Amino acid sequence: MPHQLLITLLLSASCLALDLSQIDDFQDGTTENWIIGNRSSPLVPFNVPNAGPNGTGDNALQYASNGGNSTASRMVFFNRQNQWVGNYFTAGIDAIQLDIKNLGPTALNLRWAISSGVGGENGPWVASTHAVAIPADNTWRTVVLPVRPSDLTSVFSNGDPATILANARATRLLSSASPDFIGDEMIATIQVDNIQPIALPDPPLIEIEQTSSSSVDLFWQGLSGLTYQIETSSTLEEDDWTESGSPIAGNDQEIRQTFSTASSPLFFRVSIPIGTSGSP
């Protein structure tokens, strides 16, 4: 019997390992192992029935930070259980998608942080280089936080993004004005739902058509549900690319944009920007 029990436990743990099928939707009535450091605090994350983006019957997780120097002063909570432990590369994970509503008085700078330390207690930690701004407007939004090595910054104990992604042991969701794993001290209340790892689509193949001596047309097939951003460069150096124009929503039709080439030789590419994609 002990051997059978051990095998059962090992199988259960393997089923919960980090992969693209993982989703924390809070429909089981629990917090799905999302906690704060001081579990005796009255301000721990808790499950709220009928509060999710789909309304009645859709549960969500709620957490409030109270600012100052007291317990639960920072907007950060974490998970170090099996569903967020594993190898992001072998699982094919490029980003974390979640639904979030900011119920508090202050805009948030949402980031994802990851550690390869046991429980994350002693690091090392990496965190989102760029935050996603979540306005204080009591509105559900679907957010994508990229977690590729180039999207992450070492924030504690010389964390190396690639090494940590290959051996993730703890993760945190937080609001911080700059890359961090601690979270800012602030008075804030959020609800989150449908936290899940995702793979990102490849950038589209674009075609260029010369329309005049000083302009070109760029066109590609846009997919519904995705947003595209044209970027330009004069050197092809990775740090020389700049966004040109506003993001463009795909609608399963050809997208065509005209650009002037009069000022200087330009190179073009189309990226799929990461950030708030709107209400779910």
Summary of the structure (lengths in Angstrom):
residues: 280
radius of gyration: 21.2
end to end distance: 47.2
largest distance: 80.1
contacts: 862
relative contact order: 0.17
helix: 11%
strand: 39%
